[in-house]
Amino acid sequence: MKSQVRAVVIGGGVVGASVLYHLAKIGWTDVMLVEKSELTSGSTWHAAGGMHTFNGEANISRLQKYTIDLYREIEDLSGQSCGLHPNGGLMLAATPGELDSLKLICSRARYLGMETEMISLEEAKRFNPLIDARYFIGALWRADGGHCDPSGTTHAYVAAARKLGASVERFTRVLGLHPRRDGSWDVATDKGAVHAEHVVNCAGLWAREIGHMVGAELPVLAMEHHYLVTEAIPELAGLPREIVNTTDYAGEIYMRQEGRGVLMGVYEPHGNIWSPIKTPDDFSMQLLPDDVERLAPYFEVGFKHFPALGRVGVKKAINGPFTFAPDGNPLVGPLRGLRNFWVACAVMAGFSQGGGIGLVLSRWMAHDDPGQDILSMDVSRFGAFATPKYASLKVPENYARRFRLAYPNEELPAARPVRRSPIYDRLIAAGAVMGANFGLEHALWFAPDGVERWETPTYRRSEAFPIVKAECRAVRAAVGLYETTNYGKYEVTGRGARSWLDRVFACKIPKPGRLALAPMLNPAGRVVGDLSIACLADDRFMIVGSGFAEEFHMRWFWQANPPADVFVRSQASTLCGVSIAGPKSRELIQLVTPADISRAAFRLFQVIETSVGFAPAILTRAGFTGELGYEIWTTPDYFATLYDDLWDAGRDLGLAHFGGRALSSLRLEKGYGSFNKDFRPDYTAAETGLDRFIDFSKADFIGRAAALAERENGPKRKFVVMEVADADTEVVGYESIMKDGKAVGYVTSGACGHCIDKSLAAGYVPRALAKEGETLEIDILGEVRAATVRLEPLYDPRGLRLRG
C-alpha cells in the first residue's frame, strides 16, 4: 500500500468508485480508494439498480442524465459490462395533483433537452402491459433511464480508474483521520498510515462515523428498505422488449422487470431507522430480516394496481439499509473549518446520481468550483440545527414521502418547530401560517380571524390566494410588518475588515452610515451571493443575505482566508429583525425613534444606530417590497418589546402583518430577483443584472477578470420578468420558456402580482430575446400561455415610492 497519495477516497460503493474514476480522469492519477471490506459491500450490492432522470431540481436532473450517459464510456474504457437495460421510465398519476406534477416535469424536460412526453393510459400499457388503467388518470414517459447491474457498474468505475492510474485497497479499515497544519491529512488504517493532500468521505452507511473522526456531525441516517422479486409472470412472455421502469405515485411503488418476473419496491409511511446510533463495524454484504407482514398492505396496493403480480409467487424478498439526508438529496462538498476534507454521502439514488456527483466533486477539488450550481446537494444547506434528533425525525418523513408530491405551497411537519424567534408566539396569535427556513420558523401568510390556517397542497392557486392579495394591498396602501429574522446575518469587524471585504465582494464597500447592494462572485464570475453590506464604522460591518445560505456563505468567507485582523461571525442567533414597508412606514418609525428620519435626513441606503422604542437597534433605509421601507435589527432580548412598540404605534396607521408569500409577489412586481430562486451559482453577474452594482474600477476582487471579460463580450442570456396572459395559476420553477415552439429558456420563480392584477414569471432567455415587449410562451402545467417580457417594473417603474 502506498504511503503517500494526492487523495484518499473512503468507501468502495458506487459513489466512491465514481469519485475515484473522475479524479483519475481529470489527471489526479495518484489517488487511492480505501474500502474496509469488499467493493459494494454496504448498500450498493443489494440496490435495485434503477437509473432515471426524474428530479424536481433541474441541475440534479442534468447530472442524472450525465450519469446514465456515462455508463457506455466506462464500459468501453474498462471492458467491464454495467449490465445496462436502457428501457426508459414511466410515471403514473392517479389524482389531478399528481397529473399536474407530471405536466410540470414534462415542461422542464423540454428545456433540458430530454425526450419526454405525456401519454395516454393506452400508450402507457404498451410500455407496461401489467398496468390496470382503472386506477390512473394519466402517465408520463421518458426515454432516458432503465436499470443496471450494481456490482458490474461499480467494478466498471474501478477498473476504468485503475487503467488511469488509480489504486484500490480492499479490506483496509480507516482507524483515524489527523489533519496537518498545511491542510493535508494522515489517514491511519489497519495496514499502515497514508499521507494524503485530500480526503473524501464516500463511506455510505459509515459516513456518519467517518464524520465523527474529524468532529463533524453529518445529518445522515439509514432506513430499512424492502423490495420483492416475483416468480415468472406469464404476461411478460414473448414481449419484444422489457417493460419500462414504472413509478406509481399513488401506490408509492416502483417496479421494473427482473428476468421473467418483476422487482417491486415500496416506500412505506412508517419506515424503520436502521442503526440509529452507530453503524456496526462488521456489517458487510448482509441483509436485514424480512418484515413482509408489516409491509403487506403496501405491497397489496401494488398487486391491485398491477394485478398480474398478485397471481404469481414471490421468489425472494430483500430488506437492506440505504442512507438518506433529511431532505432526501445527497450531501456533497467541503465542510467549513476542515481544509481538503470532502463529503459525498447520503446518495440514496447512487445509480442515477453517482456519476454526476463524481463529476462535480472532482471539479470542485481540482478547481475550487463544482462547475455548476449544486446548492440543492451542497452539504452546507444544513447548519447546526440539523442535529441527530432533527435527522431522526426528518429522514423517516422524507423516506415516507419518496414518491409523494412535494407541492410548492406545502410545509412538512416533522421536527417543527425547532428554531423560533422571540416573537414566534405573537405571530401565531396573529394568525401566522409558518414555514421553516434553515430550521427557523417564519411566517408565510396570516389567516384572518375565523379562517382555517391550512391550504390544500396544490400546484395551482390555493385558499391562501385572496389572503395574500389582501396582505400585498395593505402594504401598498398603508404599512406592513414582515419579520426578517430568517435572513442570514453576519458581522465583520477588525482593522483589516474593509480591505478584506473589498476583495471578497464585487461592489464598492460603503462608507460609515451607508448600505450597499453587494454581489459576491466566484473566480468564474458566477453569482455565489446577493447580499447587502451596511457600514456601521470603518472597522465594523453588518452583512445581510438569504437565510438558507448561512452555512454556505460562512464557508465561503472562511475559504476567502480573512487575515488575523479580521473577524467574521454569524449573527443568525444574535440579531433579530423586522421590515416595515409602505407609504406610512416613515410616519410609523418616527413615532418610536428619536432619530430624525425625515426624507432629507435619512435617505435610501442609509444606516444608523439608534433606539426604536425601548430597543437599541440598527435602522436601515432599505427593503425588498419596492415601497418606502426600513429594516430594524436588534438583539433577541429586546425583540419582543420592539415588536410590541411597533404594533402599538402602528395600529392607528393601519399596520398589517405580511408574510413570505406576499413578499414574493411584491418583489416580482418590482422586478427584483431573489438568491436561490433567481440568482444562483449557474448565473453570471451580467446575466442576472447584478453587474450594475459591481465597482469595475477596483484593482482586484474575486471574479473580476471573468466579469470584465463578460462586460466586453456581453452575456449570452438575461434575467427578465414576464407578464403571463390568461393565467389561472402561477409558474413554480424551471418551466420551459418557448419561442416559435422551441424551448429557449426557463423559469426561475413566479407569483401573482396582486397589486397590478397580473401573473408574473421570472427567468432567463437569450440576450436577443430580452427586450421590452418580446412575445414568448411558457408551458404551465401542460397549457401554453403567452408571456411578454417587461424590462421596466410593472409597479412604480420610476421608483418614486421606493425613494419616498
Protein Blocks (a to p, Z undefined) as FASTA:
>chain_A
ZZbdfbdcedjbfklmmmmmmmmmnopabccdddfbdghilmmmmpghiacfbdfblklm
mmmmmmmmmmmmmmmmnopaehiacebjadddfbfklmmmmmmmmmmmmmnopacddddf
klmmmmmmmbcfklpcbdcddfbgcdddfklmmmmmmmmmmmnopacdehiacfbdcddf
kopacdddfebccddfbdcdfeljmmmmmmmmnopacdddddddddddddddfklgopab
dcdddddfklopacddehjbccdddddfbdcdehklbccfklghiacddfkkmmmmmmmm
mmmmmmmlmmpccfbdcdddddddfkopacedddehiahiacdehilblmlmmmmmmmmm
mmmmmnopghiacklmgmklpcfklgfklmmmmmmmmmmmmmgccdfkbccfehpafbdc
fklmmmmmnopacddeehiacdfbdcdehiacbddddfbdcfklmmmmmmmmmmmmmccc
ddfklpccdddedjklmmmmmmmpmbdcddehiacddddddfkopafbdcddddfbfkbc
cddddfklmmmmmmmmmmnopafkbccddfklmcccdddedjklmmmmmmmccbdcbfkl
mcghiacdddehjbccddddddjeopacddddddfklmmmmmmmmmmmmmmnopacddfk
lmmmmmmmnopacehjlmcckbcfklnopmmmpcfkbmbdghklmmmmmmmnopabdcdd
dddehiabdcfbhpacdeehiafbdcfbdcddfknopacddddddfklmcghiacdddee
hiacdddddfbdfbhklommmnZZ
